[in-house]
Amino acid sequence: MQRAHRSRLPVLFGSIVFLLLIAACAPSNDSTGGAGVSGGGSGGGAGSSGGAGTGGTVGVAGTGGTTGASGTTGTAGSDGVAGTTGTAGASGAGGGAGAGGAAGIGGAGAGGRGGTTGTGGAAGTTGGRGGTTGAAGAAGATGAGGRGGTTGAAGAAGTGGGGRGGTTGSAGAAGTTGAAGRGGTTGTAGAAGSSSVDAGNNWDAPPVPSMVTIHVAGDSTAAVFPATDATMRVGWAAVLDPLFDSTVTVNDAALSGRSSKSFIDEGAWTSLEAKIKPGDYLIIEFGHNDEKTDDPTRYTDPATTYRDNLKIFINGARAKGGFPVLATSICRRQFSGTTVTGTHGAYTTAVFAVGQQTGTPVLDMETFTKNWLMGLGPTNSLAYFAMDDNTHLIMPGAVAVAKLAVAGIRALGLPIAARALP
């Protein structure tokens, strides 16, 4: 039994050695073969070197981005369009209400002025100002830029007179300056306003002082005549004072026979100008004698020198802190049937043109007296004029015309109207 057991040990030992040799000869994962295992037999063979790993593929170079195209040059904005010439409003009342003008491009014209309670009149290139609640009209043919109504927006263009933006309203469109006035920011143009009183009542009149004087520069139709005057003539401004309360004094400096030229040349204007105080009013009414083409000492050209003289009065009054008001000449008692024919023509046109250019209110005494005379008729109107005289008034006529002047001051909304008696 023991002998048989011993005979197996060499076989087992040889198997183990054989297995160890196989294991020693097997390749390993290292880059170099491990050392052979010592055994009972010969030294194990050196392990073979591991193969080198393959190199990674080189990445492909990225494609360069294309250069962006340069932006195109923007188109330059176009200039604002100048306000177009519109037509003048027909009467003293403002036109229909107009909404505020669209965002306007600054243009050449100036905004017009609105009527007393209506909206702004269509503007003249240099027109007038807006009414109490109306929107300002746009630039008119001859007007200077006027202003918008107290709450209205400035309007667009027309001959009624251009306007400026209202106190709270925005600037009007095309007048759109406007003076257009000025370029409008919102709202459309107001409707046509009155051209008979230069439309509107926002004239930048200064506050009326506690005591104020209304000065009058004019000719015989407004002048004071001596009580001994043989024809009993009375100028309308000579009876203006009693129509106001005791805080108002009227200085009637009008002189018989004077034109705007001779009133200045003879020194009457220098004397009057020196009396104007801040807050005082100056009413300017010439024309009857400016028409005398046969007298170079008095004649003025309605397109040039007459307008220049009116501006002398306006600028002089403003320089002293006064407030100028232009007035057209009163109408002569000159009938064709039952119709009164106007005789002042281009001089009346000139008064309105200067009013629009300078932003000066206009009392349209010619229209007021023409309507008054036509209401009386050819026969009844005789009682208001001097004997055989269709130009000069007597007391009843002077009082009637002075009341028309006060009504016109109220219609314009001038601050002095608050001092007029009922």
VONUMAR-397568 format. One line per field, with one value per residue (C-alpha): residue number from 1; x, y, z. Coordinates in Angstrom, 1 decimal. Layout:
BEGIN
n c(NUM;...) $
u c(X;...) $
v c(Y;...) $
w c(Z;...) $
REM end
This chain:
BEGIN
n c(1;2;3;4;5;6;7;8;9;10;11;12;13;14;15;16;17;18;19;20;21;22;23;24;25;26;27;28;29;30;31;32;33;34;35;36;37;38;39;40;41;42;43;44;45;46;47;48;49;50;51;52;53;54;55;56;57;58;59;60;61;62;63;64;65;66;67;68;69;70;71;72;73;74;75;76;77;78;79;80;81;82;83;84;85;86;87;88;89;90;91;92;93;94;95;96;97;98;99;100;101;102;103;104;105;106;107;108;109;110;111;112;113;114;115;116;117;118;119;120;121;122;123;124;125;126;127;128;129;130;131;132;133;134;135;136;137;138;139;140;141;142;143;144;145;146;147;148;149;150;151;152;153;154;155;156;157;158;159;160;161;162;163;164;165;166;167;168;169;170;171;172;173;174;175;176;177;178;179;180;181;182;183;184;185;186;187;188;189;190;191;192;193;194;195;196;197;198;199;200;201;202;203;204;205;206;207;208;209;210;211;212;213;214;215;216;217;218;219;220;221;222;223;224;225;226;227;228;229;230;231;232;233;234;235;236;237;238;239;240;241;242;243;244;245;246;247;248;249;250;251;252;253;254;255;256;257;258;259;260;261;262;263;264;265;266;267;268;269;270;271;272;273;274;275;276;277;278;279;280;281;282;283;284;285;286;287;288;289;290;291;292;293;294;295;296;297;298;299;300;301;302;303;304;305;306;307;308;309;310;311;312;313;314;315;316;317;318;319;320;321;322;323;324;325;326;327;328;329;330;331;332;333;334;335;336;337;338;339;340;341;342;343;344;345;346;347;348;349;350;351;352;353;354;355;356;357;358;359;360;361;362;363;364;365;366;367;368;369;370;371;372;373;374;375;376;377;378;379;380;381;382;383;384;385;386;387;388;389;390;391;392;393;394;395;396;397;398;399;400;401;402;403;404;405;406;407;408;409;410;411;412;413;414;415;416;417;418;419;420;421;422) $
u c(0.0;2.8;4.8;2.0;1.5;5.2;5.1;2.6;4.6;7.1;4.3;2.4;5.6;6.4;2.9;3.2;6.6;5.2;2.2;4.5;6.7;3.7;2.6;6.0;6.1;2.7;2.7;1.8;0.0;3.2;5.3;8.1;7.9;8.3;11.3;11.0;10.0;12.8;12.2;13.8;14.7;16.5;15.9;12.6;12.9;12.7;9.2;8.6;8.2;4.5;3.6;3.5;0.0;-1.1;-1.0;-4.4;-5.6;-4.7;-7.9;-9.0;-8.4;-11.7;-12.9;-12.4;-15.6;-16.6;-16.3;-19.7;-21.0;-20.8;-24.1;-25.7;-25.6;-29.0;-31.0;-30.8;-34.1;-35.9;-36.4;-39.8;-42.3;-43.2;-46.8;-49.0;-50.9;-54.5;-57.4;-58.2;-61.2;-64.1;-65.3;-64.2;-65.5;-63.2;-63.7;-64.8;-62.9;-59.8;-58.0;-54.3;-52.0;-50.0;-46.3;-45.0;-41.9;-40.3;-41.4;-41.3;-44.7;-46.1;-49.3;-52.4;-54.5;-57.9;-61.1;-62.4;-64.0;-63.4;-60.4;-57.4;-57.7;-56.0;-52.5;-50.7;-47.0;-46.6;-50.2;-51.9;-52.7;-55.2;-58.5;-59.4;-60.2;-59.5;-56.5;-54.1;-54.4;-51.5;-49.4;-51.2;-50.1;-48.8;-49.1;-46.3;-46.3;-49.0;-49.9;-52.2;-55.3;-55.1;-55.7;-55.7;-53.0;-51.3;-52.9;-51.7;-51.4;-53.8;-54.0;-55.9;-52.6;-50.0;-50.0;-47.8;-48.4;-51.0;-50.3;-50.9;-51.4;-48.7;-47.2;-49.1;-48.3;-46.9;-46.7;-45.4;-43.6;-45.7;-44.1;-46.0;-44.9;-43.3;-43.3;-46.2;-45.7;-49.3;-52.7;-54.1;-54.6;-57.4;-60.1;-60.0;-60.4;-61.3;-59.2;-61.4;-59.9;-56.7;-58.1;-57.8;-57.1;-53.8;-51.6;-49.2;-50.7;-49.1;-51.2;-53.2;-51.7;-53.9;-54.0;-53.6;-53.7;-55.0;-53.1;-54.5;-52.4;-54.5;-56.1;-59.2;-61.7;-60.4;-59.2;-60.4;-61.8;-62.3;-65.7;-65.9;-65.6;-68.2;-69.3;-69.4;-67.0;-66.1;-63.5;-64.6;-61.5;-62.5;-65.5;-63.8;-62.8;-66.3;-66.8;-64.1;-64.0;-62.1;-58.8;-58.5;-57.5;-57.7;-55.0;-56.4;-53.3;-54.8;-54.4;-56.6;-55.1;-52.2;-51.0;-48.7;-45.9;-46.7;-47.5;-43.9;-42.2;-43.8;-42.6;-46.0;-45.0;-41.8;-43.9;-46.5;-44.0;-42.4;-45.7;-46.1;-45.6;-45.4;-48.8;-50.3;-52.2;-51.6;-54.3;-52.9;-55.4;-54.2;-55.1;-57.4;-54.6;-52.0;-54.2;-53.6;-51.3;-51.2;-49.5;-45.9;-45.8;-48.6;-48.8;-47.5;-47.4;-49.6;-47.2;-44.1;-43.9;-47.3;-46.4;-43.0;-44.6;-47.1;-44.1;-42.4;-45.4;-45.6;-41.9;-41.8;-44.7;-43.3;-39.9;-41.6;-43.4;-46.7;-49.2;-50.0;-53.3;-53.7;-57.1;-58.3;-59.7;-63.4;-65.6;-66.8;-70.5;-70.4;-73.4;-74.1;-77.9;-78.1;-74.6;-71.6;-68.6;-65.2;-62.6;-59.5;-58.6;-54.9;-54.4;-56.8;-55.0;-51.7;-53.0;-53.8;-50.6;-48.5;-50.7;-49.9;-46.2;-45.7;-48.3;-50.3;-54.1;-56.3;-59.5;-61.3;-63.0;-63.7;-65.9;-67.6;-68.6;-69.5;-72.0;-73.3;-73.9;-75.7;-77.9;-78.9;-79.2;-78.4;-81.0;-80.8;-77.0;-77.0;-77.8;-74.4;-72.1;-71.1;-73.0;-72.1;-69.3;-69.3;-66.1;-66.3;-68.7;-70.6;-71.3;-74.0;-71.8;-68.6;-70.3;-71.7;-68.3;-66.5;-68.9;-68.0;-64.3;-65.0;-67.0;-64.1;-61.7;-64.0;-64.1;-60.3;-60.3;-57.8;-57.2;-58.2;-61.7;-62.2;-62.1;-64.8;-68.2;-71.3) $
v c(0.0;2.4;1.6;2.4;5.7;6.7;5.9;8.7;11.5;12.0;12.0;14.7;16.7;16.6;17.7;20.7;21.7;21.3;23.5;26.1;26.1;26.6;29.5;31.0;30.8;32.4;36.1;38.8;42.2;44.1;45.6;43.3;39.7;38.9;36.9;33.2;31.4;29.5;25.9;22.8;22.8;25.3;29.1;30.3;32.1;35.9;37.2;38.8;42.7;43.9;45.5;49.3;50.9;52.5;56.3;58.2;59.7;63.4;65.4;67.1;70.9;72.8;74.9;78.7;80.7;83.0;86.7;88.4;90.8;94.4;96.1;98.3;102.1;103.4;105.8;109.3;110.7;113.1;116.7;117.8;119.0;122.6;123.4;124.0;127.2;126.9;129.3;131.9;131.4;133.6;135.1;136.0;132.7;129.7;126.8;123.3;121.4;119.7;116.9;117.2;116.7;113.6;113.4;116.0;116.4;119.7;121.8;125.4;126.8;128.0;127.0;129.1;130.5;129.3;131.3;132.7;129.5;127.3;125.4;126.8;128.4;126.8;128.2;130.7;130.3;132.6;132.7;133.5;131.7;129.2;130.0;129.6;126.0;125.2;123.7;125.9;126.0;125.4;127.8;130.1;132.0;135.0;134.5;134.1;131.1;131.6;129.5;126.8;127.2;126.9;123.2;122.5;120.9;122.9;122.5;122.3;124.8;127.4;131.2;132.0;132.4;129.9;128.8;127.6;124.7;125.4;125.8;122.1;121.0;119.5;121.2;121.0;119.1;120.5;124.2;121.6;124.8;126.0;128.9;125.8;126.9;124.1;120.4;118.8;115.9;114.7;115.5;116.7;120.2;122.3;123.7;127.2;130.0;133.7;135.9;139.0;139.4;137.5;134.5;133.5;135.1;133.7;136.7;136.6;139.7;140.7;140.8;144.0;146.2;147.6;150.9;150.7;153.1;152.4;154.6;155.3;156.3;157.2;159.7;162.0;159.1;158.3;161.8;164.3;167.4;170.8;171.4;174.4;172.2;173.6;170.2;168.7;165.8;163.2;160.5;157.1;156.8;160.1;158.4;155.1;155.9;155.8;152.2;150.9;150.9;153.5;151.5;152.2;155.5;156.2;158.4;159.4;160.6;160.3;163.4;164.7;164.5;162.2;159.1;156.5;158.3;161.9;160.7;159.4;162.2;165.0;163.5;162.5;158.9;159.7;161.7;158.9;156.1;157.8;157.6;153.8;151.9;148.1;146.5;149.5;148.9;150.6;150.6;151.5;152.7;154.4;154.2;157.0;159.5;156.9;156.4;160.0;159.4;163.1;164.0;162.7;163.8;161.4;158.7;155.2;152.1;149.4;146.7;148.3;151.6;151.3;147.9;149.1;152.0;149.6;147.5;150.6;151.2;147.5;147.1;150.4;149.5;146.1;147.6;149.6;146.6;147.6;145.5;146.6;146.0;146.8;148.1;148.4;151.8;152.4;152.1;155.2;155.7;154.8;152.9;151.2;150.6;149.0;147.6;149.5;149.3;149.1;151.7;150.7;147.6;146.9;148.8;146.4;143.5;145.0;145.3;141.6;140.6;142.6;141.1;137.6;138.3;139.9;138.0;141.1;141.0;142.9;144.7;144.6;147.9;148.1;144.9;146.0;149.4;148.0;145.6;148.4;150.8;148.2;147.4;151.1;151.6;154.6;156.9;156.1;156.1;159.8;160.7;159.3;161.3;165.0;167.1;166.4;164.1;160.4;159.8;161.6;160.7;162.9;161.9;159.2;157.6;157.8;156.1;153.4;152.7;152.8;150.1;148.1;148.4;147.1;144.2;143.4;143.4;141.0;138.7;138.6;137.6;140.3;140.6;144.3;143.1;142.2;145.9;146.9;147.8;145.7) $
w c(0.0;0.9;-2.2;-4.4;-2.7;-3.2;-6.9;-7.5;-5.9;-8.7;-11.3;-9.3;-8.8;-12.5;-13.4;-11.1;-12.6;-16.1;-15.3;-13.8;-16.9;-19.1;-17.0;-17.1;-20.9;-21.4;-22.7;-20.2;-20.8;-19.9;-22.6;-21.6;-20.6;-16.9;-15.6;-15.9;-12.8;-11.2;-11.2;-10.9;-14.5;-16.8;-16.6;-18.2;-21.5;-21.5;-22.1;-25.5;-25.7;-26.0;-29.3;-29.4;-29.3;-32.6;-32.8;-32.7;-36.0;-36.4;-36.2;-39.4;-39.3;-38.9;-41.9;-41.3;-40.9;-43.8;-43.4;-42.7;-45.4;-44.5;-43.7;-46.3;-45.8;-44.5;-46.6;-45.3;-43.9;-46.2;-45.2;-43.8;-46.3;-46.0;-45.1;-48.0;-48.5;-47.4;-47.5;-44.9;-42.6;-43.6;-40.3;-36.8;-35.4;-35.3;-37.7;-36.7;-34.1;-35.4;-33.7;-32.9;-35.8;-36.7;-35.6;-37.9;-39.8;-39.2;-42.1;-43.3;-42.6;-39.3;-37.5;-37.7;-34.9;-33.9;-33.6;-30.3;-29.3;-32.3;-33.4;-35.1;-38.4;-41.4;-41.2;-43.4;-43.9;-41.0;-39.6;-36.3;-33.0;-31.8;-30.1;-26.4;-26.7;-30.3;-31.9;-33.7;-37.5;-39.8;-41.8;-44.1;-47.2;-45.5;-41.8;-39.3;-37.0;-34.4;-31.4;-30.5;-28.3;-24.5;-24.6;-28.4;-30.4;-33.1;-36.6;-40.2;-43.0;-44.5;-45.1;-41.9;-40.1;-38.8;-35.2;-32.5;-30.2;-27.5;-23.8;-23.2;-26.8;-28.9;-31.8;-35.1;-38.2;-41.4;-40.5;-39.9;-38.0;-37.1;-37.1;-39.3;-37.3;-35.8;-36.6;-34.9;-32.6;-32.5;-33.8;-37.1;-38.2;-36.8;-39.1;-40.6;-38.2;-38.6;-40.7;-40.0;-36.5;-37.2;-35.4;-31.8;-28.5;-27.2;-27.9;-25.1;-23.7;-20.4;-17.2;-17.0;-14.3;-11.6;-13.5;-17.3;-20.2;-23.7;-26.1;-29.6;-32.6;-35.7;-37.9;-37.7;-37.6;-34.1;-33.0;-30.4;-32.0;-30.3;-28.9;-31.3;-34.4;-36.8;-38.1;-34.6;-35.6;-32.9;-33.3;-32.0;-29.7;-28.0;-26.4;-25.6;-22.0;-20.6;-21.8;-19.3;-15.5;-13.5;-13.7;-17.4;-18.9;-22.7;-24.2;-27.6;-29.4;-32.9;-35.0;-37.8;-41.3;-40.4;-42.1;-40.7;-42.4;-41.3;-37.7;-37.5;-39.5;-37.4;-34.1;-32.8;-32.5;-30.6;-28.1;-27.8;-27.5;-24.5;-22.6;-23.0;-19.7;-19.2;-19.5;-21.5;-24.8;-28.1;-30.7;-34.2;-36.9;-40.0;-43.7;-44.8;-45.4;-46.4;-49.5;-50.7;-53.7;-54.6;-51.3;-50.9;-47.2;-46.3;-49.0;-48.3;-50.5;-48.9;-50.0;-48.5;-46.6;-45.0;-43.6;-42.5;-40.5;-38.8;-37.7;-36.2;-34.0;-33.0;-32.2;-30.3;-28.1;-27.3;-26.5;-23.8;-22.4;-24.1;-26.0;-29.6;-31.3;-35.1;-36.4;-39.9;-41.0;-40.3;-43.3;-45.2;-45.6;-49.2;-50.5;-53.8;-53.4;-49.9;-50.0;-48.5;-50.8;-49.1;-50.1;-48.2;-50.3;-50.2;-46.9;-45.1;-46.6;-45.4;-41.8;-41.7;-43.3;-40.7;-37.9;-39.1;-39.6;-36.2;-34.1;-33.4;-33.0;-35.4;-34.7;-38.1;-37.7;-41.5;-41.3;-38.0;-39.4;-42.8;-41.2;-38.9;-41.8;-43.9;-40.9;-40.7;-44.5;-46.7;-45.1;-41.3;-41.3;-42.2;-38.6;-37.4;-39.7;-40.0;-42.5;-46.1;-44.8;-45.3;-43.4;-40.1;-37.3;-34.9;-31.3;-31.9;-34.5;-32.4;-29.5;-31.7;-33.3;-29.9;-28.7;-31.8;-30.9;-27.4;-28.8;-31.0;-28.1;-26.3;-29.4;-29.5;-25.8;-24.9;-21.1;-21.2;-22.0;-18.4;-17.5;-20.1;-18.7;-19.5) $
REM end
